[in-house]
Amino acid sequence: MFCIIFSKEDEASINISRFIMQKRKWKKEKEVYISDDFLLYFIDDLHIYHDDIDKEIEAKGYEADTVVFASRHASLQNRKTLSVHAIGNFGTAEYGGKDGKLVRCSPLLMLSALKILKEKNLKGYEVCYEATHHGPYLEKPSFFIEVGSTKEEWNDERACKAIAETILEMTEEKAKSAIGIGGGHYAPRFSEIAIEKNVAFGHIAPKYVKLDDEILFKMKNSTPYCKMAYLHGKIEGIEEKIKKIGLEIG
């Protein structure tokens, strides 16, 4: 079952939920809403600090196969973005989650979401992957889908409706799964590769992360079916490290 998580403290999240509720007939059961293979779950705090939400849902008697967090994205750059990204922390957990823990992601669904958002072609918005960052921590495959980066975009009905439709339309793509290494927080290069070459990216580490064998191994293991790594920019010694963990370089 696809579990979609909405935060009552996140105005973009609530706006997205409103459009999702309008798109289908939902049956209220206890604290959740059900429609076919979708479950909607509302929380009072911010997504990034709500660890073990998969276990919380399962304790209520529901199977959480994949968890999708519908969220705002905040940035001082004021970029208008519709984005997806994996969850976790390469180092200290400053914004939720656990130190040095990467969460298992869902690259095939993330690629599907990226493609659908790209097809919607919302004027003024950039569709892209972001690098892996922040919490929460959970064990089931999961990812964030976001609208950013200011209050104006969080309340843009076009953007929130596009995210809602994408969540309901996405399906697992048939594609090669990969990790991305290099670039900045936003990952336009990996987004281009995903669309042009049908590559499903999971965890992405920006150039400012100090990569060692352990982190690369975590990226690979937390990205299901991962066989490849793509690079953006020059990083000394990285190719040898990638080959050491059994990945091809794209």
Sequence and secondary structure as in RCSB ss.txt:
>XXXX:A:sequence
MFCIIFSKEDEASINISRFIMQKRKWKKEKEVYISDDFLLYFIDDLHIYHDDIDKEIEAKGYEADTVVFASRHAS
LQNRKTLSVHAIGNFGTAEYGGKDGKLVRCSPLLMLSALKILKEKNLKGYEVCYEATHHGPYLEKPSFFIEVGST
KEEWNDERACKAIAETILEMTEEKAKSAIGIGGGHYAPRFSEIAIEKNVAFGHIAPKYVKLDDEILFKMKNSTPY
CKMAYLHGKIEGIEEKIKKIGLEIG
>XXXX:A:secstr
 EEEEEETT HHHHHHHHHHHHHS  EEETTEEEETTEEEEEESS GGG TTHHHHHHHTT   SEEEEEEEEE 
TT   EEEEE  B SS  SSSS TT B    HHHHHHHHHHHHHH  TT EEEEE        SS EEEEEEEES
HHHHT HHHHHHHHHHHHH      EEEEEEES SEEHHHHHHHHHHTEEEEEEE TTS   HHHHHHHHHTSTT
EEEEEEES  TTHHHHHHHTT EE 
